[in-house]
Amino acid sequence: MATNTSTKGSFWSRYRTWIIVAGIVLFLPPLSLLFQMTADSNFCGSWCPRMFFTWRKGMSIHEFLLGFLRSYMGVALVVGILASTFFLGRAWCSHLCPIGGTMELGSRIVPRWLKIDFSSIPASPFRYGYLAVYLIASAVGLGSLCCNYCNFATVPRVFGAAFLDADLMYFLRTAGLINLGLVVVLGFLSKGGRAYCNLLCPVGALDALSNRLGLRFGRKMRVDAAQCDSCGACSKVCPTWSISVHSAATIDHLSCMPCRQCEKVCPKNAIAYGRPA
Amino acid sequence: MTKKIVVFLVAVGISLVAAVHRWDDSGHAIGLIKAKGGEARHPVSLGSGNDRYMLIATAAVVPPYSGNARVELKGETQIPYTIDVARPVVDLGIRHLPRFSDGTLHDLRPHDRVALWVKMNPPKADPVCGMACEEGYERADYRGKTYCFCGEGCRKAFEQDPEKYRDRDGLRGNYTLAFTDTKTGRPVLNVPIRFTGKGGTGDGNEHQH
């Protein structure tokens, strides 16, 4: 049970939307500020956080390690995400990720009647089924999910396509259109805007493991069962459908990211972000 | 628990189908630009029969090479193509970026990386011999599709067994995205591209010309 000191008014809670916007401005076109530090223009290249940890059949160890060098900023990003998640929860996903952030902000302007509720899908089994194929299919030479289905490649080009033919070209092919469809359906049109993150993000899947492993040590969203009256308000606003309510609300830390939506709506202040009691 | 296992298996099934299926209208090549000639890591294989293809060619410049490199799509048949280079929308001038204009990468320097988007619009081909369709070629319709023939021999061969040649009107064969140093004329990177499909790669030899 958590020592329930409300963190509703904290900087990270109050200004989350603006922090997401800052991440989008820093990472995505037209500015792409962080990418320009390494002579890149998007996540494809030295910032790719997904390709380096996939082993392709026939690959030598030397080639595998070269992938780490080629995506050195992506490696640093993933290591940083996993380490910070262990201690602070999935703050990257909830506050900083410009890809998930774009989909979430986009979903906020979609009318409610158009939204699709994916919460009937158990997220963790689906996510790890996807991750298993993501890692194994290329290792045994069956094919690849990496690059072919990637919202990190798609979302920056949604922004860039308005300015550059090279980014527009991404969508002039079947794979580009399918990726756009996935981003629209599982992002913009999904209730909460985070279905893609919750079901198909391989980095998110690894990050969720780090979150679960750090549960006993780090800061996470925690429920004070003694204060919870099982009203279910938290469950309704959770974008990753990670809260179930029985005698009290319980949080699935394989899906939870500290977006603090649940904390904001809890009438009993039974949910807070913090260390275990 | 049963529901979770079922969902896991469904996710594995859907993901496997997605992983195994190849979208054959686009490909990605990774290569190294070297003074003595670089090669792409593996050839790009594209399925013939589409009107439009997209090749993403990314390459890093290996020291000591520096210079300008002309980029051209070379092959037996001329394929109309355009090339665009990925770059920041607003260049803040933080790092050096090679320029691309007039089909040439200008001012390539060691450790530079480039990403080119090559849009190719290959012409339709004679389904019998594989030659690219030209104006003046004979035409024939079969099952709602118009096919072209380089001559009488190919048209007759098609008419005798149209099912054999059906949908073989996509251009096939081997092509190269060639990066050539403009000063020395030497190749600095070759990216092999194969248009494969019904009838195999470059099988325009059933009927000898």
Boltz contact constraints between the chains, C-beta under 6 A:
constraints:
  - contact:
      token1: [A, 29]
      token2: [B, 89]
      max_distance: 6.0
  - contact:
      token1: [A, 30]
      token2: [B, 89]
      max_distance: 6.0
  - contact:
      token1: [A, 30]
      token2: [B, 90]
      max_distance: 6.0
  - contact:
      token1: [A, 31]
      token2: [B, 90]
      max_distance: 6.0
  - contact:
      token1: [A, 32]
      token2: [B, 88]
      max_distance: 6.0
  - contact:
      token1: [A, 36]
      token2: [B, 88]
      max_distance: 6.0
  - contact:
      token1: [A, 36]
      token2: [B, 92]
      max_distance: 6.0
  - contact:
      token1: [A, 36]
      token2: [B, 94]
      max_distance: 6.0
  - contact:
      token1: [A, 37]
      token2: [B, 94]
      max_distance: 6.0
  - contact:
      token1: [A, 39]
      token2: [B, 95]
      max_distance: 6.0
  - contact:
      token1: [A, 41]
      token2: [B, 86]
      max_distance: 6.0
  - contact:
      token1: [A, 41]
      token2: [B, 87]
      max_distance: 6.0
  - contact:
      token1: [A, 41]
      token2: [B, 88]
      max_distance: 6.0
  - contact:
      token1: [A, 122]
      token2: [B, 4]
      max_distance: 6.0
  - contact:
      token1: [A, 122]
      token2: [B, 7]
      max_distance: 6.0
  - contact:
      token1: [A, 125]
      token2: [B, 4]
      max_distance: 6.0
  - contact:
      token1: [A, 125]
      token2: [B, 7]
      max_distance: 6.0
  - contact:
      token1: [A, 125]
      token2: [B, 8]
      max_distance: 6.0
  - contact:
      token1: [A, 126]
      token2: [B, 7]
      max_distance: 6.0
  - contact:
      token1: [A, 126]
      token2: [B, 11]
      max_distance: 6.0
  - contact:
      token1: [A, 129]
      token2: [B, 8]
      max_distance: 6.0
  - contact:
      token1: [A, 129]
      token2: [B, 11]
      max_distance: 6.0
  - contact:
      token1: [A, 129]
      token2: [B, 12]
      max_distance: 6.0
  - contact:
      token1: [A, 130]
      token2: [B, 11]
      max_distance: 6.0
  - contact:
      token1: [A, 130]
      token2: [B, 15]
      max_distance: 6.0
  - contact:
      token1: [A, 133]
      token2: [B, 12]
      max_distance: 6.0
  - contact:
      token1: [A, 133]
      token2: [B, 15]
      max_distance: 6.0
  - contact:
      token1: [A, 133]
      token2: [B, 16]
      max_distance: 6.0
  - contact:
      token1: [A, 133]
      token2: [B, 19]
      max_distance: 6.0
  - contact:
      token1: [A, 137]
      token2: [B, 19]
      max_distance: 6.0
  - contact:
      token1: [A, 142]
      token2: [B, 20]
      max_distance: 6.0
  - contact:
      token1: [A, 143]
      token2: [B, 19]
      max_distance: 6.0
  - contact:
      token1: [A, 143]
      token2: [B, 20]
      max_distance: 6.0
  - contact:
      token1: [A, 144]
      token2: [B, 19]
      max_distance: 6.0
  - contact:
      token1: [A, 145]
      token2: [B, 19]
      max_distance: 6.0
  - contact:
      token1: [A, 163]
      token2: [B, 89]
      max_distance: 6.0
  - contact:
      token1: [A, 165]
      token2: [B, 84]
      max_distance: 6.0
  - contact:
      token1: [A, 166]
      token2: [B, 84]
      max_distance: 6.0
  - contact:
      token1: [A, 166]
      token2: [B, 86]
      max_distance: 6.0
  - contact:
      token1: [A, 166]
      token2: [B, 117]
      max_distance: 6.0
  - contact:
      token1: [A, 169]
      token2: [B, 54]
      max_distance: 6.0
  - contact:
      token1: [A, 169]
      token2: [B, 117]
      max_distance: 6.0
  - contact:
      token1: [A, 169]
      token2: [B, 119]
      max_distance: 6.0
  - contact:
      token1: [A, 173]
      token2: [B, 25]
      max_distance: 6.0
  - contact:
      token1: [A, 173]
      token2: [B, 26]
      max_distance: 6.0
  - contact:
      token1: [A, 173]
      token2: [B, 54]
      max_distance: 6.0
  - contact:
      token1: [A, 174]
      token2: [B, 23]
      max_distance: 6.0
  - contact:
      token1: [A, 174]
      token2: [B, 25]
      max_distance: 6.0
  - contact:
      token1: [A, 175]
      token2: [B, 23]
      max_distance: 6.0
  - contact:
      token1: [A, 175]
      token2: [B, 26]
      max_distance: 6.0
